[in-house]
Amino acid sequence: MFAILVFLIAIVLANLSVAYFGPVSTPFNAFILIGLDLSLRDHIHEKWHGKNLGLKMFGLICAGALITYLLNRGAGMICVGSIVAFAGALIVDSLLYQKFFHRSKFQKMNLSNIGSAVTDSILFPTIAFGAFMPEIILLQILAKIGGGGIWAWVLTRSVNALATDSCRREE
């Protein structure tokens, strides 16, 4: 449940930041907030695997956009861009995550993040701002891959530490 809450907060903060600061904020959001969401999505993917995963993830994406819109009605196109970009990235991420499912969690998180980072980075600014922005797209791709890698490392270390601690308590 905590991962879902953080996922939603990150989407809303990223959307509101873009609504306020414009395209210039997207590489920063991409590194910190969206990189986190890409990695959290993979964590949630494992928890919900085979349990209406696509529908539940799409519901989370829509909930993040709806909360953003309720907080700032001027962010309508940012919400549309967010839904379409996250949904497209979700499809790519899910396909890649399943393709690499036999690998370590860290590897599959990072490999799937590359495809979803590219997809999200092309779709979001193009829809949200109504223009193709190659520099912003490239910066976002690099930031999401870098931020996603760092967050994947943090999340896998945290999960491993919690599992190890839990095993020690049972002994």
N, C-alpha and C positions, 0 to 999 in steps of 0.2 A: 504493500500500500504506500509506503514511503517513497518508493521509486516513481510511482504514478503521480504522486503529489509534486515531487521535484520536477518531473517531466512537464507537467502542466504549468507550473510556475515559470519554468525556463521559456516555454513557448510564449506565454503572455508577456513576460519581461522583454523578450526579443521583439515581439510585435509592437509593443508600446514604445520601445526605444526607437524602432524604425519609424513609427508614426511621428515621433517628436523630432528626431535628429535627421531623418532622411537616409538616402543611400550610403552616405559616408559612414554610418554606424554599422552597416551590415558586416564588414570584415571582423570587427570587434565582437559583435554578437555571434558571428559564425564560429569564432575561436572558442569563446567562453560558453555561451548558452546553447548554440545549436550543436557544437561538438559534444556537449554533455548529453543533449537529447538523442543524438545518433547512437551514442554508446548505451544510454539508458534503454533505448528502444530494443537493443539487442538483449539486454538483461531481462527486460519484460518479455521479449520474444521467447526466451527459454522458460519462463514461468508459465506463460499461456500457451505454449506449444501444443497444437492440436485442439485447442479449446476456443474456437471461433476467433483465432488470433487476428485475422485481417479486419473483421468487423469491430472487435474491441479496440484495436489500434486506431482505426479510422474514427471511431467514436471519441477517443482521446484527442485526436487532431482537431476534430470539429469542436470539441469542448473548449480547447485552448483558443480557437478562433472566436467562438461565441463569447467567452469571458473577455477577450480583448475588445470585441465590438461593444459589449455592454459597458466597459470602462471608458471607451473612446469611440463614439459613433463615427468620427471622422476617419477611422482606420479601416473602412470597408474594403478597399482594394487590397490592403495589406492582409486582411483576413482571408480574402479570396486567394491571393497569392500563396499565403501560408498553407491553406487547405490543399490546393492543387500541388504545390511543391512537396509538402510532407507526404501526400498520398502517392505521388509519383516515386519519391525517394523510398517510401515504405515498400512498394512493389519491388523495386530494384534491390533494396536491402534484404528483403525476405528471400528473394531468389538466390542471391549471393550467399546469404547466411546458411541457407539449406545446402547449397553446393559445397560449402566448406565446413559443414556440420561436424565432420570427423576430426577437425583440427582443434587445437587448444582454443579456449574461449577468447583469449587475447588475439590470436591470429584471425579467427573468424569475425570478431568485432571489427578489427582494422580493415580486413579485406572487404567486408560488406560496407563499411563506412566510406570507402573510396568511391564505389559506385553510387551510393546514395548522396554523397557530397556533391558529385558532379551533377546529378539529376536535380537536386534541390537548388543548387547554385545557378543553374540555367533558368529554371522555372520561376523561382521566387522574384528576383528583381525584374524580370521581363514582364510578369503579370502585375506585381505590386506597383511598379512605376511606369508601366506601359511603354517601355523602351528596352532594346537590347543593349546592355552595358558590358562590353567585353572586359574592361579593367576590373569592375566590381565583381563580375562572375569569376574571373581568375583569382582575385584576392580571396573571395569566399571559398572557392574550392581548396586553396592552399590552407586557409585558416580552419576549415572544417576537418580536413584530413589531419592537420597538426593538433588541433584541439581535441578531436575525436580520439586520436592516439593517446594523448595524455590522459583523457578521461577514462579510456578503456584500461589503461594501466592502473589508474587509481581504483576503478571499480573492481577489476579482477583481484588486485591486492587486498582490497577491503573484504570482498566476498571470501577469498581464501583465508584471510586472518580470522574472520568470523567463524568459518567452518572449523578451522584448527582449534580455536578457543572453545567452540561447542563440543568438539571431540574430547578435549582435555577435561571438561567439566563432567562428561559422562563416565570417565575412567575412575 
